[in-house]
Structures are given as C-alpha cells and as structure tokens.
Amino acid sequence: MPKHTAQLTEAKQQLDRLVANARDQLLMPITIAEVLRRIADKTADINDIDAIRKNSYHWCATICRRLFGKKLSLNRSYWGRLYSHHVPPTSLATLAEHNGDTNGVAEAYVYARLRQTTISLQAIRKSINEIPRSEFILAEFLSAFESDEKLKRSIDKAYEVVVHALFNAIAGRVKAQVTVSVSTADAAILEDFKDFCKLLLGVDAETPTMTVPARLYRVGGANSRDGGVDLWANFGPAIQVKHVSLDAAIAPPIVESVSAEHMVIVCLDADKQVIEVVLKQLGLDSKVRGIITKADLQRWYGLALGPKHLDDMAAPLFKALLTEFDDEFPLANPAAIDALVKERGYDALTLDGDWSVAEPVVRAPNSKKKPTSKENPAKPKETGTASPEQSAVAQARPRRRP
C-alpha cells in the first residue's frame, strides 16, 4: 500500500496549487508529470535537480507539440522557480516515490485535470458552432470562462479571440487595404538597395506601390505575467490587447513595459475611469490608443449579429471566431490527450481519495500580508483628504529602493 504522510500531503497540495494557478494548458503541472514519469523509468535522477531543471523544459515542449500542435511559449526564467519555490526538490522526491509506488497515479492525476479542461472547452466550442447566429450573446461566451475554475486564468485568451475575430470579420467586409509606396525621385537609392527594398518593403523602382489586405496577427502566446497577449498589424503600430482587472497599482507597470507604439487596453467597465486618470497623471496616456470595455465588445457583437448586419456579418464573424478559438484552444479537440492517456495506461488507474478529480481545484486567494507599520513606517499624515484617484496614483508610483 502506498504511504500517506504529512510530506506527501504537503507535496500534493503544492501540485494542486500549480494546477489551480495554471492556464488552460497546465504547462507547469504537465512539466512535473513528465519529470515524475522519467524518474519512474530511470531516465532522470531525483538527486540531480540541475539536470531535471535543464531537461524538463524540453520534456514539456515535446508534450506540448503532441497535445497542442504548437511549440512551448513560456519564459525560461520562470523554470527555476518551479523547483525552488513551487515544487521544491524534497516535495518532488516525495511525489516521485508515491508515483512509483502507484504505477503513475500522480502523472495520471495531472492529465485527468487537463482532460477536464478539454471537456469545458468542448462545451464552449459547441455553443459557438451550434447556436443560431442571431442568438449568440458575447457575455455568455465570456462568462463561460469567468465562471469556470479551470478556465478563468485563460480569460485574456478569450478576449483576444473575440477582438481578433471581430477585427478580421469587419476588415474583410469593408475590404480594408494597406498601401505601401516609395518615391521614385531617389532612383539611385532604389537601384542600389533594390534587393533590400524588395525584401523588406515589397516595392522597388519598377513596382513602387504595393497594396495588401489589412491584417491583424498574433505574436506568441499569452503570458500570465504581463496580463495579456500581443497582436501586430500590417498597417502600422503593434497593438497589445490586455485583459486584467486593472487597478491603479498594476496598470502603470504594464503600460511602461510596452515597447509598441500604441496599446489597446481591454478591461472591465468599472476599471476604465480609474485607469484613464492614472495613465494621464503619470504621463502614460500617450502610449495608449484607447480603452475597450466589455460593454463595448458586447455592443459591437450585438450590432454585427443584429438585424441590420446579420446577413452580411454573421458568416465571416463566426468563421473567424471558430478559427481563432481553435488556434488558441487546441485542447477543444480531445483526440490527442485521449491517445496519450491510453498509450501510457493512465485509463487503467483509479483516481480516488486524495487523488480524486471529482471536485475542482480552487485557486487560493492572495495571501500576501500587507506590511505593518513596523515593516514600513508610515509617513506623517498630511492635512486634507485625497480622492480615490489621487490615492490610486500614489499607490501606483514605483517606490525607490533605499
């Protein structure tokens, strides 16, 4: 019989925290599962944590290509914290021992949690594909992510899908085009650098003008640390679409980190006013092209699928929506994960007791305690009462280190 110890309970809780805090693809939990698998088959040594740290990125990347059809897009600098903070070596060793004693129950547990995410995504995709176009309600689509413990961490992906699909549908209907042209007055430059101009600009002295459809492209994947995802357009500036419950404390660092010429913030309606005030007072508003709220997206989708535009817009909008959804959420197709589960024999294992997946793993609230007066002595109070916006700006300004 496998041992049940306090160390195992703690290690399992650490694994559950990884699951609860992960996005839909459960990259970190999968990494731990792959490490446990290799320790069990003797191709990895639990005593060589440096080798595990180095190789586990590639192990996770291999599974990502198989399950999701795309390469791994995660900051490698985060990998060190996985083994120093989230699942330290002592906990990893405890999980490895239990996993070996149970023929892989810890591995099977992780992939069972991933399979649950697949079921949730399948239901959402089905609602997109089967609901009558005129009855589609954007708020219900977004609510499916917001209310699901397995998907709420991926809500920014859902917003990107919505924004991207709407842009492509509208741009296609109005036949939006982008024209690049060069002056032929500087004939010598065009001649000497014709190969450069042709490669990078698409034009030369013989063909000084080029016209292409306006497009919006996705750059990489969502990053939980920047609060959103990046898009770029072939008609000018890059656009960073963000969806977080932005408040005065986290809006400035997100905007300051943006290297694009312009940024679009996608936020909850209640956050818009505070964000505008904070960005203006901190001098960051010039980097923001505009703020889109959930209400704006609902209004636009309502117009596109209303009686005035339904016949023209429904087909291209839903085609784009499904295309973007399938690209962002490949797990909506369960074939790959089902094949993996059967191949490895996880389906023959019984997940019960502490390893049951009957109940969702709920993300724990932020437990960071606020500094006490001894830890961070307060400055003498000034006379007068600050407005909420002024207080927000004060909280948002970065503090200098002593």
Secondary structure, 3 states (H helix, E strand, C coil): CCCCCHHHHHHHHHHHHHHHHCCCCCHHHHHHHHHHHHHHCCCCCCCCHHHHHHHHHHHHHHHHHHHHCCCCCCCHHHHHHHHHHHCCHHHHHHHHHHHHHCCCHHHHHHHHHHHHHHHHHHHHHHHHHHCCHHHCCHHHHHHHHHCCCCCHHHHHHHHHHHHHHHHHHHHHHCCCEEEEECCCCCHHHHHHCHHHHHHHCCCCCCCCEEEEECCEEEEEEEECCCCEEEEEECCCCEEEEEECCCCCCCHHHHHHCCCCCCEEEEECHHHHHHHHHHHHHCCCHHHEEEEEEHHHHHHHHHHHCCCCCHHHHHHHHHHHHHHHHHHHCHHHCCHHHHHHHHHHCHHHCCCCHHHCCCCCCCCCCCCCCCCCCCCCCCCCCCCCCCCHHHHHHHHHCCCCCC
